[in-house]
Amino acid sequence: MSVRRFHVLLFACCLTLGACLIGGPARAELSQDERKFLHEIYREQTRRDVGFFKVLAGLTNMVLSPDLSSAFLRTDDDEYGVSGVRFSSTKLPFYHTFKSEKHDWSIFAGLTLGYLNAAQDIDAPAVFNDQDERLAVNSRWKGYSGNVEAGLNYPLGLGFTVSPSLGFGLAQLRNSVDYLNAFGKNELAPIIDGVTANFYVDTLNYSAGLALAYDLALGPVDLQAKAKYSYVYTQAYDSTDEVQRFHEHTGVASGRLQLRGPTGLSPWGLPLGWELFTAQNWLPDIDKEVLGFTYYCEFGGALAVEIAKAGLPVRALKLGGSGLVGDGVSGWSLILGYSF
């Protein structure tokens, strides 16, 4: 079951189902052939609905993109018995920069592992109110991804650096729907299961990015700014049903401004630093009706301890948090960072 756009399909399904069920005071039970017929109608409705594929592409971007940080988000659109969508995403990035004494430019490469959990509850009247039926379901999404990216850091002078990059990733989305009443279990499930409910889709994802960074030393404080745009082409190569096979072009734009400096403290002889930042993430090709939002801003801070002296492979550890707010979405993030 998708995040927002899917409700259009669901209620269209209820309308079609209601037309078959309403025949008098007593509701007749659909035969197996009638359910199969409605299932095929619903498949065709879904096949023509571009919004459904944009939902899949949007969710894939959220779990895959290294430019979207780990976060806990909730959309603000609780209405008509449909709850806001609750998103939880986790990203584990592993990046390394390869520098050369002969050149001022450097090469970077990295791997980002992603996990997404999204949930929404629906308890609303079905379209045909005279039958006193309700649409009562819980929809859950889980996503898993791995993305590799490599690129070039090329200094332009005056503190500016441009970084083109290419990426490739694999992602899987899994949807599970729990039907909470007899109407859902007996009449809705046979129509939508395997189409927009209780299905999986595996995707190949190709990306190209361009980033511009600026670095300025203000005494002991470092000012860093970065803007990046990534173009992503997503193609499904395996799924529960052929109706979920899609290909979409999407983009991710991000910006970040941060200040870093020393605290003057050295617990256990390890220098402790501070960081304040603001960031923005924008999905320019995703309509608000798809995920419930198109952008969100992040404001936060962290403390970082340099542990290189301890002889560990990790150079620094970072702990902090941030608040997030956007167009119809809000949330927070716990920052657990490291650098090599």
N, C-alpha and C positions, 0 to 999 in steps of 0.2 A: 504494500500500500504506500503510495507516494506521500509527499509531505503536504502540499496544499492543492496542487492541480488535480491530484487524484480524486479529490472529493467531487469534482465536476463529473468525472467518470462514474464514481460510485452512485451519485444521485441519478444520473442518466440510466444506470443499471436498474436502480430501484423503480424509476418511472416505467421502464420497459417491463420489468417484473410485475409492477402493479397493474399495468394494463392487461396482463395475462391472468392475474389473480382475481381482479375485481369482476365478479359476474353476478353478484347478488349478496344477500346478507351473509351467507356462509362462504368462506374462502375455500376454493377447490385446491387440492394439492397438485402440484405440477408433476407430470409424468417424466420418466427418464429421457424420452425423446424431446420433450419440451425444454427441459433443462439444457440438454445438449445443443438445441437450436439457439437458445438464449446465450449460451456460452460462446457460440460462433459469432453471434451479433456483437457481443461485447468485445471479442477479439478484434473485430473489424473497427469498432469505435476506437479502441486503443491504438490500433495501427495507424489511424489517421490523426491521432492527437499528438501534435508536435510538442505540446507542453509536457507530456509524460516523459518524452525522451530528454527534454531539458532538465527535468527533475533528476533523472539518472545521471546526466552529465554534471549537474550541479553538486550532487552528493559525491560523485567520483572526485571532483575537484577538491571538495572539502577534506576527503580522506587522503588524497594523493599529494596535493600541492605542497612543496616545501616552503612556499611563501605565506601560507596560512598557518598561524601558530596554534599550539594546543590551547583549548578553551572549553568552557562550559557556557552554553548559550541557550536562551529560551526566547521564542518569538512571542509578541504581545497580542496575538490575534485570537484570544479566547472569545468565541461567539457561537451562538446557535448549537450549543452542546459539543462543539469541537474545540479541544484544548490547543494551546500553543504548542509548538514543536520544541522538544527538549533535545539539544545537541550536546554531545560530549566527544571531543576529538583529542587525540594524543599523537604527537609527532616526536620521533627520536632521530635527530639528524647526526650524521657522522661525516664531517668535512675536514679536508686537509689541503693546505696550500703548499705547492712545490715552488720554492724560490731558487733563483740562480744568481751567483755572484757576477756573471757575465752580462746579465740583462736586467733592466729595471722592471720588466713585466714578469708576471708569474702565472702559473697554471693552478687551477683548483679543481678538485673532484670530490664528490660526496654521495652518500647514500642516505635516504630518508625513509624510515619505516613509519607507517601510519595506521591508526585505528580509529574508527568512528562508531558511535552509538547514538541513535536518534529514536525518539518515541513520541507517539501522539495517541490520545484517547478520543473516541467519538461516541457520544450517546445523544442522538438527536432523532426527532420524528422522521420516519420515512416519507417519501413524497406523497404516497396515497394515504392520507390521514384517516379516511373513513374505515380503513382496516385496522387502525390503532396499532400499527407496527412501529418498531423503533430500530434504528440503525445503531447498534451497540457493538463496537469493536475496539480492540487495542492493537495498534500497529507499531512494529519495531523494525528498525534497520540496523544492520551491522556491516561495517566496511573494513577491509584489510588492504594494505597497499605496500609496495616497495618502489622507490623511484631513485634512479641514478642520474646525476647531473655533473657535467664537466664544462669548464669554461676558462676564459682568459681574463686576468686583471691587468689592464693597460693604463698606466698613469698618463694623465693629460697635462699635468702641471698645475700649480696654484692649489694643490690639495685635492684635485678632482681625479677620479678613476672611473673608467668605463669598463664594464664586464659583460661581454656577450657569452651566452651559454646554450647548450643543447641538453635535452634530457629524454629519458625513456623510462616508462613505468608500467607496472602491472597492478591491477586493482580488482577486487571482487566486492560486490554488494549482495547482501542477503536480506530478504524481507520475510518477516513472519507476522501473521495476523491471528489473533485470538478472537473468536466469535463468542459473544457473551449472552446470546439468547437463542431461542429455537429458530427464529426467523433467519438469523445470520447463519447458523449451522446447517439448517435444512434447505434454505432457498437461495441465500446469497452466495455461500461458499461454493456450490457446484458451478456457479457462473463465473466468479472472478478468480478462483484459485488457479494458480499457474499462469495467470495473465498479469494482473497487477497486485496479487496477494500471494504470499508463500511461494516465492521464486528467488532465483539467483541470476546474476549476470556477471561475466568476466570481461574485462576490457584491456586493450592495449592503449597506451597513452604516449603521444609524442609531443614534446614541448620545445620551444625556442624562447629564450629570455634575453632581455637587455636591461642592465642596471647601470645607474650613475650614482657614484658615492662621493661624498665630500668629507674631508677630515681636517680639523683645525685645532691646534694646541693653544689653549688660553691659560698660560701658566701651568699649574699642576692639573688643570681640568682639560679633558679632551671633548671636543664637540664633533659629533659624527652624524651625518645625514645620508640617507640612501633612498632612492626611488627605483622601482623595478616593475617592468611589465612582462608577463609571460603569456605566450600564445600556446594553447593546448588543443590538440586534436585527439579526440577519444573515439575509439571504435570497439564495439562489442564483438567478441569472437566466439563466445559460448554462453548459453543461457538455458533456462528451463523451457522456454517456448521461443520460436522464431520471432514472435511479435516484439520481444525485448531486444532484438538485434538493432542497433542504431549506430550512427556516427554523428558527432557534433563538434563544432568549432567553438571554443570558449576562451576566455581570457581571465587573468588574475592580475590586478594592479595593486601594488603595495608601496607604502612609504613609511619611513621611520626616522625619528629625530631623537638623539640621546646625548646625555651628558654623563661623563664618567670622571671620577677623581678619587683620591685617597682619603680615608677617614682619619689617618694619623694613628690608628690603632694597629697593634700587631699581636693578637692573641696567640700564645704558644710560639711566638717568634715568626708568625706568618702574616704578611701584610694584608690588611683588610681594606677593600675599596667599596665605593658606592656607585649606584647607577640610577638615573632618572630618565624616563623615555615616554614618548608618545608615538603611536603608530596607527596606520589606517590600512584596512584591507577592503578591496572593492572588487565585486564580480560584475563587470560592465555588460556582459552578454547574458546575464541571468535576470529575467523579469522578477519583480517583487512577488508576483503571484505564484512563482515556482517554489521558492524556499521560505518565503515570508520576509525576506530582507535582501538587500543588495550590497550593503557595506556595513562595517562597524569600525569604531575608533577605540583605541586602547590607551590607557594611561596607567603607568605603574612605576615601580622601582625595585631595586634588589641590592643585596650585599654580596660581594665577591671576595673570596679568600684565595690568595696565591699559595699553592701547595707544591710548587715545583721543587722547593728546597727539601721537601720530604722524600724526594727520590721516586715519586710516583709518575706513571706515564701521563697522567692528567695534570695539566698546568694550573688550572684554576677551577673552583667550584662556585656556583652562583645560586642564591636562594632569594626569592622575592614573590611578588604578586602584582596583579593589575585588575582594573575594572574595565568593562567593555560596554559600549552603548552604540546603537546604530539606528537605521530606519526601520523600526518595528522589532528590534531585538536588543537584548541586554544580557550581561553575564559577567563572568570573572575568569581569571586564569591564575594558576599556581606555577611559578617559574622555578624549575629545577634545571640549572644549566651547568655545562662543563666545557672546557676547551683544552685542546691538546697542544 
